[in-house]
Amino acid sequence: TAFSPPSRVPLRDHVFAALSDIILRGEFGPGDRIKESVLATHLGTSRTPMREALVRLVDCGLLEFEQGYGFRVAPMSAEELADTYDVLTVLEAHAFEQCKPCSREHAGELHALIADMKSKASDPVDALRIDAEWHKALLKSCRNTKLHATLDNLRRITVRYEAAYFKNKDWADRSFREHEDITRAFEAGERDVALNKLKQHWIRSGNDLRAGLFGAE
């Protein structure tokens, strides 16, 4: 479907968001070839922003590029999942350690995002998009922009795995509870407790996903 993005936002960013959504919703599976001309027509855009968006998706790990064959959806593997969650656990903890104490306004923002996440539970991609917003909001007082950019790219990789497993209500409900526990500890000034809960959240999520998707322990 053609779209008309606001003029203030680069077209390539809208194409990138649209393509990410298509992949995360499973319209293209791992290994599927991406036909640039067909997608450009489908989205009502030209080949240039399409190519720019595809290159960004390669950088994010959602696509691969093979000379002579073009773009295809990257495979999913237990190894990538484990490696990505290991790095996220360390980097989010490092970013959290650089954050300022939690203000009342900050806590309110985090609680509101959790409520919004719960309300979108029937749509895994939307819920996980809000989940990413919650993690960004949690760490927003960390001023390391390079760290934030790296975390954004890593989270894009995890969303594809989480979307495939998020229909498991027990897994989703546990994730919501963990977000609430982290927020309450941070809000109460218990930074060490919040930090430990944040690490355990990533470790537990990664282990559950590997077991659920690949049968890995």
Salt bridges, closest charged atoms under 4 A:
ASP13 OD1 - ARG56 NH1 2.76
ASP21 OD2 - ARG25 NE 2.83
ASP21 OD1 - ARG129 NH2 2.91
GLU36 OE1 - ARG47 NE 3.98
GLU36 OE2 - ARG51 NH2 2.71
GLU64 OE1 - ARG72 NE 3.16
GLU66 OE1 - ARG33 NH2 3.90
GLU66 OE1 - ARG72 NH1 3.96
GLU92 OE1 - HIS135 ND1 3.03
GLU92 OE2 - ARG155 NH2 2.90
GLU109 OE1 - LYS140 NZ 2.55
ASP116 OD1 - LYS120 NZ 2.97
ASP123 OD1 - ARG25 NH1 3.08
ASP126 OD1 - ARG25 NH2 3.38
ASP126 OD1 - ARG129 NH1 2.81
ASP131 OD1 - HIS135 NE2 3.85
ASP131 OD1 - HIS179 NE2 2.67
ASP152 OD2 - LYS136 NZ 3.88
ASP152 OD1 - ARG155 NH1 3.10
ASP173 OD2 - LYS169 NZ 2.68
GLU178 OE1 - HIS201 ND1 2.57
GLU178 OE1 - ARG204 NH2 2.86
GLU180 OE2 - LYS118 NZ 2.44
ASP181 OD1 - ARG184 NH2 2.71
GLU187 OE1 - HIS111 NE2 3.00
ASP208 OD2 - ARG174 NH1 3.26
ASP208 OD2 - ARG204 NH1 2.80
